[in-house]
Amino acid sequence: MKRITSLNIFLSAIIAVILIINCAGTKAGTESREITRIESRGIPIDSTISPAPELEALIYPYRSDLDDKMSVVIGYAALDLKKGKPEAPLNNFVADLMLKRAVKEFQQPVDAAMTNNGGLRIDIQKGPITLGKIYEVMPFENELVILPMTGAQLITLAKEIGEAGGEAVSGMQLEFLDKNLARFTVQGQPTVSDSLYYLVTTDYLSDSGRNRFNILSQVPKTLLGITLRDAIIDEIKEIQAAGRQVTAQIDGRIVFRKSGE
C-alpha cells in the first residue's frame, strides 16, 4: 500500500498557517492567542478510497483524450530492452540516440553521450511500444545539452561513472580493473588530456549542486531545445518508418574486471 508521506507535512503547514492568520487577525491589546498543539496523521492513498463521482465526471473528458493519445503505437521492440548496470540494452539504445540527435542538432561533431541509469525509470518489453510507455520510461522534462570538455575532465567523469557502477554512455569505452579506471577511449582513440571534446548529456545532470558528476556543471552548456523523451520518441518513430524494429545489445562499452581474470 503506497502512502504519500509528504501529506503529513502539507496538512501540518495548512493548520499552522490558518492558526497564524487567526492570531494575526486579533487586535493587539484586546485578545491574544497562541498555538498550543499541532497534530497530523497519514492518509493512505490506495484502492480503499472510493472515487468521487463529481470529480470523475469533471476529469473524464481529459482522461479519455489523454488515454487515446498515450495508447498510440509508435514502434515495436524486437526484444526486451532492459535498463541496468554497468551497461544494458536500454541504456545503450538511449545513449546512442542521444549522440545521433546531438550531432544533427549541434551541426558539428559530438564525441560522446552520457545520461544516468536512474533517469530511465522502467524497461521496454518486446512488442508494441506506445507513446505512453516512453512517458513512463522518461517522465522528466530533461533537455539535451552540449558540454565542451577537456580530455582531463572526461577522465574525471569516467572515474565517477565507475564509482557509480556504470551509466548510459555512447562514443566511449571504459574498462575498470579492481574498480580503478584502466582504459578509457573516446571514438576508439585514447583520451588526450588537453584536447577538447564535446559531450551530450541532460540539463539535469549538468546543473550545479549535485553530489555526483559535479564536473558536468563546471563547463558552459549549449541547450539543444529538445527533451530526451522527445528524442527517444523521434528515434523510435524513425525506426518504425524505416520498417525496422527497435533493438540494442550489450557490446562491452563499460567493463569491470578483477585482478587475475
Backbone as CSV, one residue per row, in Angstrom:
resi,resn,N_x,N_y,N_z,CA_x,CA_y,CA_z,C_x,C_y,C_z
1,MET,0.843,-1.181,0.000,0.000,0.000,0.000,0.888,1.244,0.000
2,LYS,0.700,2.105,-0.981,1.530,3.294,-1.091,0.918,4.430,-0.285
3,ARG,1.766,5.204,0.345,1.306,6.362,1.101,2.048,7.604,0.629
4,ILE,1.361,8.729,0.635,2.018,9.994,0.321,2.464,10.598,1.646
5,THR,3.708,10.360,2.019,4.198,10.780,3.318,4.277,12.292,3.438
6,SER,4.489,12.991,2.315,4.597,14.451,2.370,3.263,15.096,2.739
7,LEU,2.163,14.322,2.690,0.854,14.860,3.049,0.833,15.291,4.499
8,ASN,1.566,14.560,5.362,1.646,14.946,6.775,2.172,16.358,6.907
9,ILE,3.257,16.647,6.210,3.875,17.965,6.284,2.929,19.021,5.733
10,PHE,2.286,18.690,4.625,1.383,19.642,3.981,0.228,20.006,4.906
11,LEU,-0.407,18.992,5.508,-1.537,19.252,6.390,-1.110,20.052,7.606
12,SER,0.061,19.714,8.147,0.567,20.459,9.301,0.794,21.914,8.949
13,ALA,1.343,22.152,7.756,1.605,23.522,7.322,0.310,24.306,7.165
14,ILE,-0.707,23.661,6.574,-2.006,24.329,6.394,-2.617,24.716,7.732
15,ILE,-2.563,23.788,8.682,-3.129,24.055,10.009,-2.395,25.215,10.660
16,ALA,-1.058,25.175,10.541,-0.259,26.230,11.155,-0.572,27.583,10.546
17,VAL,-0.702,27.641,9.220,-0.999,28.909,8.542,-2.349,29.450,8.979
18,ILE,-3.362,28.573,9.053,-4.701,29.008,9.480,-4.663,29.607,10.885
19,LEU,-3.956,28.936,11.778,-3.871,29.413,13.157,-3.133,30.734,13.236
20,ILE,-2.060,30.844,12.453,-1.294,32.094,12.470,-2.129,33.253,11.948
21,ILE,-2.886,32.998,10.873,-3.753,34.050,10.322,-4.794,34.488,11.345
22,ASN,-5.356,33.509,12.048,-6.349,33.833,13.070,-5.749,34.688,14.174
23,CYS,-4.536,34.328,14.555,-3.856,35.091,15.600,-3.555,36.499,15.134
24,ALA,-3.089,36.605,13.881,-2.730,37.912,13.338,-3.947,38.816,13.193
25,GLY,-5.108,38.201,12.990,-6.321,38.988,12.801,-6.878,39.561,14.099
26,THR,-6.344,39.146,15.230,-6.814,39.648,16.521,-6.180,40.998,16.816
27,LYS,-6.937,41.964,17.245,-6.398,43.278,17.548,-5.444,43.208,18.724
28,ALA,-4.300,43.858,18.543,-3.307,43.883,19.608,-3.889,44.526,20.848
29,GLY,-3.626,43.945,21.990,-4.030,44.522,23.259,-5.417,44.105,23.705
30,THR,-6.206,43.482,22.833,-7.558,43.084,23.227,-7.649,41.603,23.528
31,GLU,-6.957,40.808,22.724,-7.032,39.367,22.938,-5.792,38.720,22.341
32,SER,-5.252,37.763,22.999,-4.074,37.071,22.482,-4.370,35.580,22.355
33,ARG,-3.797,34.999,21.333,-3.947,33.565,21.110,-2.584,32.968,20.840
34,GLU,-2.441,31.722,21.137,-1.175,31.047,20.859,-1.445,29.605,20.446
35,ILE,-0.556,29.095,19.615,-0.666,27.697,19.176,-0.158,26.804,20.296
36,THR,-0.994,25.927,20.755,-0.601,25.025,21.840,-0.274,23.625,21.350
37,ARG,-0.809,23.262,20.181,-0.559,21.904,19.701,-0.887,21.811,18.218
38,ILE,-0.069,21.072,17.492,-0.329,20.763,16.085,-0.330,19.250,15.935
39,GLU,-1.372,18.717,15.362,-1.461,17.278,15.156,-1.590,16.975,13.668
40,SER,-1.098,15.838,13.269,-1.231,15.406,11.880,-1.349,13.888,11.845
41,ARG,-1.843,13.382,10.747,-1.935,11.942,10.583,-1.773,11.610,9.103
42,GLY,-1.259,10.435,8.846,-1.095,9.984,7.477,-2.414,9.506,6.894
43,ILE,-2.658,9.857,5.651,-3.865,9.408,4.969,-3.449,8.507,3.814
44,PRO,-3.734,7.215,3.869,-3.336,6.311,2.786,-4.091,6.614,1.499
45,ILE,-3.357,6.726,0.411,-3.972,6.933,-0.901,-3.875,5.611,-1.655
46,ASP,-4.938,4.824,-1.640,-4.897,3.496,-2.246,-6.290,3.112,-2.750
47,SER,-6.445,1.847,-3.097,-7.692,1.364,-3.698,-8.867,1.344,-2.729
48,THR,-8.630,1.539,-1.440,-9.734,1.535,-0.474,-10.538,2.827,-0.527
49,ILE,-9.988,3.850,-1.183,-10.697,5.126,-1.293,-11.589,5.093,-2.525
50,SER,-12.858,5.343,-2.336,-13.807,5.316,-3.450,-13.700,6.603,-4.264
51,PRO,-13.780,6.492,-5.577,-13.733,7.692,-6.426,-14.906,8.614,-6.129
52,ALA,-14.649,9.913,-6.246,-15.724,10.897,-6.082,-16.405,11.081,-7.429
53,PRO,-17.687,10.754,-7.543,-18.387,10.840,-8.841,-18.271,12.207,-9.503
54,GLU,-18.357,13.275,-8.687,-18.299,14.620,-9.263,-16.944,14.873,-9.913
55,LEU,-15.880,14.464,-9.240,-14.541,14.664,-9.790,-14.308,13.777,-11.005
56,GLU,-14.806,12.535,-10.937,-14.659,11.626,-12.067,-15.319,12.203,-13.318
57,ALA,-16.502,12.774,-13.137,-17.206,13.369,-14.268,-16.456,14.573,-14.822
58,LEU,-15.793,15.312,-13.933,-15.063,16.504,-14.348,-13.826,16.163,-15.185
59,ILE,-13.083,15.130,-14.756,-11.814,14.835,-15.431,-11.952,13.811,-16.555
60,TYR,-13.128,13.176,-16.667,-13.277,12.120,-17.670,-12.928,12.569,-19.093
61,PRO,-13.424,13.712,-19.568,-13.101,14.107,-20.958,-11.602,14.252,-21.189
62,TYR,-10.895,14.785,-20.184,-9.448,14.983,-20.321,-8.716,13.636,-20.255
63,ARG,-9.147,12.779,-19.335,-8.517,11.471,-19.194,-8.720,10.641,-20.455
64,SER,-9.928,10.679,-21.004,-10.229,9.902,-22.200,-9.357,10.349,-23.374
65,ASP,-9.235,11.661,-23.546,-8.416,12.196,-24.634,-6.954,11.831,-24.442
66,LEU,-6.477,11.930,-23.194,-5.084,11.598,-22.907,-4.812,10.115,-23.115
67,ASP,-5.751,9.271,-22.677,-5.579,7.829,-22.857,-5.498,7.470,-24.340
68,ASP,-6.297,8.127,-25.158,-6.263,7.868,-26.605,-4.895,8.204,-27.185
69,LYS,-4.342,9.331,-26.759,-3.043,9.753,-27.279,-1.924,8.849,-26.780
70,MET,-1.968,8.475,-25.515,-0.895,7.674,-24.933,-0.913,6.220,-25.415
71,SER,-2.047,5.764,-25.940,-2.147,4.369,-26.387,-1.708,4.168,-27.833
72,VAL,-1.318,5.242,-28.503,-0.871,5.139,-29.896,0.453,4.379,-29.962
73,VAL,0.521,3.374,-30.831,1.749,2.585,-31.007,2.679,3.344,-31.945
74,ILE,3.897,3.619,-31.497,4.861,4.372,-32.301,5.979,3.486,-32.852
75,GLY,6.039,2.233,-32.417,7.072,1.329,-32.899,6.977,-0.017,-32.220
76,TYR,7.947,-0.874,-32.534,7.959,-2.223,-31.964,9.369,-2.568,-31.492
77,ALA,9.442,-3.231,-30.352,10.720,-3.683,-29.819,10.947,-5.132,-30.232
78,ALA,12.098,-5.403,-30.825,12.414,-6.760,-31.265,12.750,-7.677,-30.096
79,LEU,13.086,-7.075,-28.955,13.420,-7.844,-27.755,13.188,-6.968,-26.540
80,ASP,13.273,-7.568,-25.360,13.139,-6.785,-24.132,14.329,-5.843,-24.010
81,LEU,14.047,-4.567,-23.836,15.100,-3.575,-23.628,15.134,-3.242,-22.142
82,LYS,16.094,-3.828,-21.456,16.191,-3.657,-20.013,17.238,-2.611,-19.657
83,LYS,16.996,-1.907,-18.564,17.976,-0.979,-18.017,18.826,-1.709,-16.992
84,GLY,20.013,-1.196,-16.707,20.854,-1.849,-15.728,22.279,-1.350,-15.759
85,LYS,23.095,-1.897,-14.879,24.497,-1.527,-14.772,25.368,-2.777,-14.840
86,PRO,26.599,-2.683,-15.329,27.259,-1.458,-15.792,26.734,-0.928,-17.126
87,GLU,26.181,-1.808,-17.963,25.506,-1.369,-19.182,24.345,-2.312,-19.445
88,ALA,23.442,-1.890,-20.299,22.261,-2.701,-20.593,21.696,-2.245,-21.936
89,PRO,20.867,-3.072,-22.578,20.330,-2.702,-23.886,19.611,-1.353,-23.910
90,LEU,18.758,-1.076,-22.922,18.044,0.201,-22.918,19.012,1.364,-22.731
91,ASN,19.963,1.216,-21.816,20.982,2.255,-21.617,21.681,2.581,-22.929
92,ASN,22.131,1.533,-23.631,22.888,1.737,-24.856,22.031,2.352,-25.963
93,PHE,20.789,1.902,-26.061,19.875,2.454,-27.069,19.674,3.948,-26.855
94,VAL,19.408,4.349,-25.616,19.151,5.761,-25.318,20.412,6.603,-25.512
95,ALA,21.541,6.129,-25.023,22.778,6.901,-25.175,23.155,7.048,-26.645
96,ASP,22.969,5.994,-27.437,23.293,6.066,-28.867,22.411,7.077,-29.592
97,LEU,21.119,7.089,-29.275,20.224,8.042,-29.964,20.502,9.472,-29.501
98,MET,20.960,9.637,-28.246,21.367,10.962,-27.776,22.520,11.499,-28.614
99,LEU,23.510,10.656,-28.855,24.673,11.065,-29.635,24.267,11.377,-31.070
100,LYS,23.442,10.523,-31.642,22.973,10.725,-33.007,22.207,12.040,-33.135
101,ARG,21.300,12.299,-32.196,20.492,13.517,-32.262,21.339,14.762,-32.008
102,ALA,22.318,14.648,-31.121,23.176,15.785,-30.814,23.973,16.221,-32.039
103,VAL,24.480,15.258,-32.785,25.236,15.575,-33.999,24.342,16.321,-34.992
104,LYS,23.107,15.892,-35.086,22.160,16.523,-36.010,21.832,17.948,-35.577
105,GLU,21.558,18.146,-34.290,21.124,19.445,-33.797,22.283,20.425,-33.641
106,PHE,23.443,19.931,-33.242,24.603,20.788,-32.972,25.328,21.153,-34.264
107,GLN,25.132,20.361,-35.282,25.685,20.591,-36.612,27.204,20.659,-36.629
108,GLN,27.813,19.914,-35.745,29.251,19.701,-35.763,29.521,18.455,-34.929
109,PRO,30.709,17.864,-35.059,30.957,16.593,-34.380,30.728,16.653,-32.871
110,VAL,30.034,15.661,-32.370,29.874,15.457,-30.927,30.502,14.104,-30.632
111,ASP,31.328,14.040,-29.615,32.176,12.867,-29.410,31.536,11.770,-28.570
112,ALA,30.745,12.145,-27.593,30.248,11.139,-26.661,28.932,11.581,-26.035
113,ALA,28.229,10.619,-25.454,26.957,10.883,-24.779,26.945,10.178,-23.439
114,MET,26.234,10.754,-22.509,26.120,10.139,-21.193,24.851,10.605,-20.506
115,THR,24.092,9.682,-19.942,22.994,10.012,-19.044,22.969,8.977,-17.938
116,ASN,22.148,9.207,-16.935,22.165,8.309,-15.777,21.147,7.187,-15.910
117,ASN,21.540,6.025,-15.457,20.668,4.853,-15.486,19.390,5.086,-14.686
118,GLY,19.504,5.823,-13.579,18.336,6.064,-12.729,17.262,6.895,-13.398
119,GLY,17.652,7.702,-14.403,16.670,8.515,-15.098,15.774,7.712,-16.020
120,LEU,16.214,6.512,-16.383,15.398,5.604,-17.188,14.581,4.771,-16.212
121,ARG,13.302,5.042,-16.116,12.534,4.532,-14.976,12.085,3.089,-15.111
122,ILE,11.772,2.635,-16.327,11.309,1.254,-16.484,11.877,0.661,-17.769
123,ASP,11.779,-0.663,-17.888,12.217,-1.365,-19.096,11.154,-1.230,-20.194
124,ILE,11.573,-1.507,-21.415,10.643,-1.604,-22.539,10.534,-3.073,-22.930
125,GLN,9.336,-3.627,-22.874,9.148,-5.041,-23.182,9.079,-5.265,-24.695
126,LYS,9.419,-6.480,-25.096,9.311,-6.878,-26.500,7.877,-6.694,-26.980
127,GLY,7.734,-6.160,-28.198,6.396,-5.975,-28.763,6.108,-4.508,-29.033
128,PRO,4.822,-4.157,-29.131,4.450,-2.777,-29.459,4.903,-1.787,-28.388
129,ILE,5.352,-0.639,-28.843,5.775,0.435,-27.942,4.788,1.587,-28.096
130,THR,4.074,1.915,-27.047,3.122,3.027,-27.100,3.805,4.327,-26.679
131,LEU,3.176,5.429,-27.051,3.677,6.731,-26.636,3.698,6.830,-25.115
132,GLY,2.663,6.289,-24.482,2.599,6.314,-23.026,3.743,5.567,-22.374
133,LYS,4.207,4.498,-23.015,5.332,3.729,-22.469,6.584,4.588,-22.382
134,ILE,6.819,5.432,-23.381,8.008,6.281,-23.357,7.890,7.346,-22.272
135,TYR,6.675,7.804,-22.000,6.486,8.732,-20.884,6.769,8.044,-19.551
136,GLU,6.549,6.752,-19.493,6.897,6.004,-18.283,8.409,5.805,-18.180
137,VAL,9.036,5.525,-19.304,10.492,5.350,-19.321,11.189,6.641,-18.922
138,MET,10.735,7.743,-19.490,11.365,9.045,-19.249,10.282,10.068,-18.907
139,PRO,9.878,10.140,-17.631,8.792,11.048,-17.240,9.242,12.479,-16.979
140,PHE,10.535,12.750,-17.166,11.079,14.059,-16.830,11.247,14.942,-18.077
141,GLU,11.288,16.248,-17.845,11.470,17.213,-18.938,12.952,17.540,-19.123
142,ASN,13.809,16.556,-18.993,15.245,16.777,-19.136,15.591,17.135,-20.579
143,GLU,16.318,18.234,-20.749,16.685,18.701,-22.084,18.114,18.301,-22.423
144,LEU,18.354,17.998,-23.683,19.696,17.664,-24.132,20.558,18.919,-24.166
145,VAL,21.800,18.780,-23.705,22.747,19.897,-23.708,24.102,19.396,-24.212
146,ILE,24.866,20.311,-24.805,26.216,20.019,-25.259,27.205,20.685,-24.311
147,LEU,28.193,19.922,-23.873,29.225,20.443,-22.979,30.596,20.315,-23.628
148,PRO,31.355,21.407,-23.743,32.746,21.299,-24.185,33.614,20.875,-22.999
149,MET,34.348,19.784,-23.132,35.123,19.266,-22.023,36.516,18.870,-22.495
150,THR,37.477,19.094,-21.642,38.822,18.642,-21.954,38.919,17.138,-21.708
151,GLY,39.956,16.546,-22.256,40.170,15.127,-22.006,40.322,14.835,-20.525
152,ALA,40.985,15.742,-19.808,41.173,15.560,-18.367,39.832,15.558,-17.640
153,GLN,38.927,16.426,-18.066,37.599,16.467,-17.444,36.794,15.213,-17.776
154,LEU,36.953,14.715,-18.989,36.263,13.475,-19.358,36.801,12.297,-18.552
155,ILE,38.079,12.297,-18.280,38.668,11.222,-17.467,38.082,11.271,-16.057
156,THR,37.925,12.480,-15.514,37.287,12.620,-14.195,35.870,12.069,-14.236
157,LEU,35.136,12.386,-15.302,33.772,11.873,-15.455,33.786,10.352,-15.546
158,ALA,34.725,9.790,-16.307,34.809,8.337,-16.463,35.034,7.656,-15.112
159,LYS,35.861,8.241,-14.286,36.117,7.666,-12.963,34.848,7.689,-12.114
160,GLU,34.087,8.781,-12.223,32.839,8.860,-11.464,31.803,7.869,-11.987
161,ILE,31.795,7.634,-13.288,30.904,6.616,-13.847,31.251,5.252,-13.264
162,GLY,32.548,5.001,-13.108,32.981,3.744,-12.490,32.537,3.646,-11.049
163,GLU,32.634,4.748,-10.310,32.204,4.753,-8.911,30.705,4.485,-8.799
164,ALA,29.957,4.906,-9.824,28.506,4.689,-9.834,28.138,3.274,-10.274
165,GLY,29.132,2.500,-10.728,28.857,1.145,-11.190,28.435,1.078,-12.640
166,GLY,28.573,2.229,-13.360,28.184,2.274,-14.761,26.989,3.176,-14.974
167,GLU,26.905,3.763,-16.163,25.767,4.596,-16.551,25.509,4.360,-18.036
168,ALA,24.593,5.122,-18.607,24.306,5.006,-20.036,25.283,5.895,-20.802
169,VAL,26.140,5.285,-21.629,27.147,6.047,-22.364,27.179,5.613,-23.824
170,SER,27.687,6.503,-24.659,27.883,6.201,-26.073,29.112,6.969,-26.557
171,GLY,29.829,6.397,-27.516,31.002,7.054,-28.055,32.240,6.893,-27.220
172,MET,32.131,6.234,-26.102,33.297,5.986,-25.257,33.281,4.568,-24.718
173,GLN,34.474,4.078,-24.418,34.631,2.747,-23.863,35.447,2.861,-22.589
174,LEU,34.915,2.273,-21.533,35.552,2.365,-20.224,35.845,0.960,-19.710
175,GLU,37.062,0.763,-19.236,37.444,-0.517,-18.644,38.052,-0.252,-17.272
176,PHE,37.527,-0.947,-16.284,37.985,-0.765,-14.909,38.622,-2.057,-14.402
177,LEU,39.712,-1.915,-13.709,40.393,-3.046,-13.094,40.394,-2.820,-11.589
178,ASP,39.740,-3.718,-10.873,39.579,-3.557,-9.423,38.989,-2.182,-9.094
179,LYS,38.013,-1.778,-9.884,37.262,-0.536,-9.727,38.052,0.717,-10.099
180,ASN,39.291,0.562,-10.551,40.093,1.699,-10.982,40.065,1.795,-12.509
181,LEU,40.000,3.009,-13.027,39.959,3.204,-14.471,41.272,2.749,-15.087
182,ALA,41.203,1.711,-15.916,42.406,1.147,-16.527,42.540,1.530,-17.997
183,ARG,41.410,1.756,-18.654,41.430,2.103,-20.080,40.209,2.939,-20.409
184,PHE,40.435,4.015,-21.156,39.344,4.917,-21.486,39.581,5.492,-22.877
185,THR,38.677,5.210,-23.796,38.798,5.733,-25.150,37.537,6.500,-25.534
186,VAL,37.713,7.476,-26.409,36.600,8.242,-26.972,36.678,8.105,-28.479
187,GLN,35.590,7.643,-29.066,35.557,7.361,-30.502,36.714,6.447,-30.919
188,GLY,36.999,5.488,-30.035,38.003,4.478,-30.333,39.436,4.917,-30.149
189,GLN,39.650,6.157,-29.710,41.004,6.675,-29.550,41.295,6.996,-28.082
190,PRO,42.563,6.805,-27.648,42.920,7.167,-26.271,42.612,8.635,-25.994
191,THR,42.151,8.929,-24.808,41.783,10.289,-24.438,43.034,11.130,-24.195
192,VAL,43.082,12.292,-24.835,44.201,13.221,-24.673,43.783,14.314,-23.696
193,SER,44.534,14.466,-22.617,44.112,15.342,-21.510,43.817,16.769,-21.922
194,ASP,44.636,17.356,-22.803,44.440,18.762,-23.152,43.677,18.969,-24.453
195,SER,43.098,17.907,-25.001,42.271,18.040,-26.201,40.842,18.403,-25.812
196,LEU,40.114,19.012,-26.752,38.734,19.422,-26.498,37.764,18.406,-27.100
197,TYR,36.784,18.027,-26.311,35.757,17.080,-26.745,34.384,17.699,-26.486
198,TYR,33.389,17.184,-27.200,32.015,17.621,-26.968,31.197,16.439,-26.475
199,LEU,30.535,16.647,-25.341,29.702,15.616,-24.706,28.259,16.067,-24.708
200,VAL,27.334,15.174,-25.065,25.916,15.471,-24.909,25.408,14.747,-23.673
201,THR,24.701,15.488,-22.830,24.082,14.914,-21.640,22.758,15.648,-21.427
202,THR,22.251,15.708,-20.213,20.991,16.411,-19.944,21.240,17.622,-19.049
203,ASP,20.331,18.585,-19.139,20.466,19.756,-18.277,20.386,19.367,-16.807
204,TYR,19.651,18.302,-16.507,19.543,17.831,-15.126,20.912,17.428,-14.579
205,LEU,21.654,16.649,-15.337,22.955,16.189,-14.869,23.991,17.306,-14.864
206,SER,23.786,18.319,-15.698,24.770,19.403,-15.781,24.464,20.554,-14.831
207,ASP,23.387,20.465,-14.079,23.082,21.502,-13.098,24.039,21.422,-11.918
208,SER,24.296,22.536,-11.285,25.206,22.570,-10.135,24.514,22.045,-8.889
209,GLY,25.316,21.712,-7.896,24.782,21.260,-6.612,24.541,19.775,-6.501
210,ARG,24.922,19.003,-7.530,24.729,17.561,-7.480,25.889,16.905,-6.746
211,ASN,25.592,15.802,-6.072,26.637,15.081,-5.338,27.548,14.301,-6.266
212,ARG,27.023,13.881,-7.405,27.801,13.078,-8.349,27.818,13.768,-9.710
213,PHE,28.884,13.570,-10.437,29.071,14.155,-11.773,29.105,15.679,-11.709
214,ASN,29.670,16.202,-10.627,29.755,17.647,-10.467,30.613,18.290,-11.549
215,ILE,31.509,17.516,-12.153,32.371,18.027,-13.210,31.533,18.574,-14.371
216,LEU,30.332,18.050,-14.563,29.479,18.469,-15.676,28.945,19.891,-15.498
217,SER,28.921,20.378,-14.275,28.417,21.727,-14.013,29.522,22.776,-14.086
218,GLN,30.743,22.349,-14.315,31.880,23.265,-14.293,32.261,23.785,-15.674
219,VAL,31.468,23.461,-16.676,31.745,23.916,-18.040,30.491,24.572,-18.610
220,PRO,30.628,25.464,-19.586,29.440,26.082,-20.198,28.630,25.046,-20.957
221,LYS,27.347,25.304,-21.119,26.499,24.344,-21.815,25.652,25.033,-22.876
222,THR,25.376,24.289,-23.929,24.519,24.761,-25.007,23.257,23.916,-25.026
223,LEU,22.116,24.540,-24.813,20.842,23.823,-24.841,20.458,23.514,-26.279
224,LEU,20.010,22.290,-26.524,19.649,21.883,-27.883,18.175,22.090,-28.195
225,GLY,17.387,22.433,-27.191,15.971,22.732,-27.446,15.111,21.501,-27.654
226,ILE,15.567,20.355,-27.194,14.768,19.132,-27.314,14.953,18.307,-26.056
227,THR,13.862,17.752,-25.559,13.957,16.906,-24.373,14.456,15.517,-24.760
228,LEU,15.029,14.847,-23.795,15.474,13.477,-24.029,14.293,12.591,-24.391
229,ARG,13.151,12.806,-23.758,11.971,11.992,-24.068,11.559,12.162,-25.529
230,ASP,11.531,13.403,-26.014,11.153,13.632,-27.410,12.168,13.018,-28.368
231,ALA,13.427,13.040,-27.971,14.465,12.424,-28.814,14.249,10.916,-28.911
232,ILE,13.855,10.300,-27.794,13.569,8.858,-27.801,12.372,8.569,-28.702
233,ILE,11.310,9.361,-28.553,10.103,9.167,-29.369,10.427,9.314,-30.850
234,ASP,11.172,10.347,-31.200,11.517,10.588,-32.602,12.338,9.439,-33.182
235,GLU,13.264,8.908,-32.393,14.106,7.816,-32.876,13.279,6.556,-33.127
236,ILE,12.360,6.250,-32.221,11.515,5.067,-32.389,10.615,5.224,-33.611
237,LYS,10.064,6.413,-33.796,9.225,6.663,-34.973,10.033,6.541,-36.265
238,GLU,11.266,7.002,-36.250,12.123,6.909,-37.435,12.433,5.454,-37.766
239,ILE,12.704,4.655,-36.743,12.966,3.233,-36.941,11.735,2.539,-37.513
240,GLN,10.563,2.883,-36.971,9.310,2.313,-37.444,9.057,2.690,-38.903
241,ALA,9.307,3.949,-39.253,9.084,4.415,-40.622,9.988,3.703,-41.620
242,ALA,11.148,3.252,-41.140,12.087,2.536,-41.999,11.753,1.047,-42.091
243,GLY,10.678,0.638,-41.437,10.257,-0.755,-41.485,11.068,-1.679,-40.594
244,ARG,11.707,-1.110,-39.578,12.526,-1.911,-38.676,11.949,-1.895,-37.267
245,GLN,12.508,-2.745,-36.412,12.107,-2.787,-35.015,13.257,-2.294,-34.141
246,VAL,12.902,-1.795,-32.976,13.904,-1.276,-32.048,14.679,-2.441,-31.436
247,THR,15.987,-2.319,-31.467,16.836,-3.348,-30.875,18.103,-2.714,-30.347
248,ALA,18.755,-3.350,-29.430,20.023,-2.886,-28.861,20.647,-4.061,-28.142
249,GLN,21.937,-3.952,-27.892,22.623,-5.053,-27.227,23.747,-4.528,-26.347
250,ILE,24.223,-5.403,-25.481,25.398,-5.098,-24.664,26.631,-5.355,-25.523
251,ASP,27.523,-4.371,-25.616,28.671,-4.512,-26.508,30.023,-4.262,-25.846
252,GLY,30.032,-4.200,-24.515,31.300,-4.064,-23.816,31.809,-2.644,-23.703
253,ARG,30.921,-1.667,-23.779,31.382,-0.275,-23.680,31.748,0.102,-22.251
254,ILE,31.249,-0.650,-21.279,31.682,-0.489,-19.880,31.972,-1.871,-19.320
255,VAL,33.210,-2.083,-18.901,33.633,-3.399,-18.421,34.329,-3.251,-17.075
256,PHE,33.964,-4.092,-16.129,34.645,-4.173,-14.831,35.359,-5.514,-14.733
257,ARG,36.640,-5.460,-14.412,37.417,-6.688,-14.259,38.106,-6.696,-12.893
258,LYS,38.472,-7.883,-12.464,39.244,-8.055,-11.242,40.596,-8.626,-11.577
259,SER,41.569,-8.308,-10.776,42.927,-8.822,-10.997,42.898,-10.346,-11.072
260,GLY,43.603,-10.895,-12.037,43.680,-12.336,-12.192,42.672,-12.901,-13.154
261,GLU,41.717,-12.080,-13.590,40.720,-12.577,-14.542,41.280,-12.551,-15.961
